[in-house]
Amino acid sequence: MKYIPIILLLLTTILGHGQSDPTRVLFLGNSYTFFNDLPNLFAQFSAAGGDTCEVNANTPGGYTLQGHSTNTQSLQLINQGSWDYVVLQEQSQIPSFPIGQVSSQCFPYAEDLDEAILAANPCAETVFFMTWGRKNGDAGNCPNWPPVCTYQGMDSLLALRYMQMTDDNEAIVSPVGAVWRFIRENFSGIELYSNDESHPSPAGSYAAACTFYSIIHRADPEVIDFNGPINALHALQIRYAVKTVVFDSLSKWNVGSYDTTTNASFTIAQSGLNASFNNTSINGQHFLWQFGDGDTSSSQHPSHLYPGPGAYEVELVSIQCDSSDTATGTVIIQQNPVDTTDTVTGTVHIKNQVRIYPIPATNTVWIDGINSTTFEKWAVLDVSGRILRSGKLTNNDPFELQLGQLESGQYFINLSSVEARKVYPIILR
């Protein structure tokens, strides 16, 4: 039975996302993500670039990663599965605190959430949302922790700690804070903050959405004509900032650093008509086999019973998330010397009275016993089953078959008619 159409369907389903399949992104954060509906703004930006996204979010005000690690809604969303990216945003001040506090109040919960994400979504990538320093520093914590007294000091600590979380968890980072700093230094006319000098203005959220667009889709935002809630000039300047800081240095933000690839390979063991396949692929998650006779399998280490002698080209596709690799090999089923009947189609069975000699041969072989069979055609096949030459049989017995200048090695002679087919192995020297 042939299942090739199903195999093709499975390949389409498992291998990555086609243009019609949305990229699914979950945002877990707080009011920094909630303001101006950042998830939806990112989805609109993506749509303008031709990328369809499905987004969802849980963003309670003031929430921490520790809170999300036990929050029922956050965990339920994670466990829905099928997310391509899950964004984690810590409370806006915690990562800038002294390292002892960050090590106890932040880092363990980033790890817990990352592990939960990968457990429910093996092909997902965790994205840490690097936030920004407050416009004039953290006045509330400044007396007890001077490094956060200025924007530059607070922002530098946030960047440092988010990169540490990113590296520790082999994740990627959306460096929104780094984009904000570039805009502050180069386009001072753009107001990124709301009146509280902490939360994002519409321009600040646009900069964040643009950053996520470039990180998640690995795309240049400058080619996108989407201004969102801000004026065209400021949108153009922000897209330039994201292109400069993010797209031109994707590897700096770990984009691609932890992509998982697979390498397909296998070995074959044969016994009569049966072949057993030992899958030695690296990093394979799903496997699709084609055995060369029309049958297929998705088992990791399948066995297969072949219908008769011949050369069968076997193909293995190893799949890991969006990566795939293909390996091929040949199964050669020799004619059983004690078998006295030919393999035939239908109900006709022909006594095995054909003899081919000499073996090994040079460039000529003789086929004896043609007159006692109904074979009409001959063909010479290589070990992959490819027909090298073919012709009609005559009544001359023995029949002289000129092989021409074939290289030394294993070949097969296929004798056939409407009712029957027989494959004989030969060796040329």
Beta strands, then each sheet from edge to edge (+ up, - down):
strand 1: 23-28
strand 2: 53-58
strand 3: 85-88
strand 4: 125-129
strand 5: 172-174
strand 6: 266-271
strand 7: 274-279
strand 8: 286-290
strand 9: 296-297
strand 10: 303-305
strand 11: 310-320
strand 12: 323-333
strand 13: 355-357
strand 14: 364-368
strand 15: 377-381
strand 16: 387-392
strand 17: 399-402
strand 18: 409-416
strand 19: 421-428
sheet 1: 2+ 1+ 3+ 4+ 5+
sheet 2: 6+ 7- 10+
sheet 3: 9+ 8- 11+ 12-
sheet 4: 13+ 14- 17+
sheet 5: 16+ 15- 18+ 19-
end
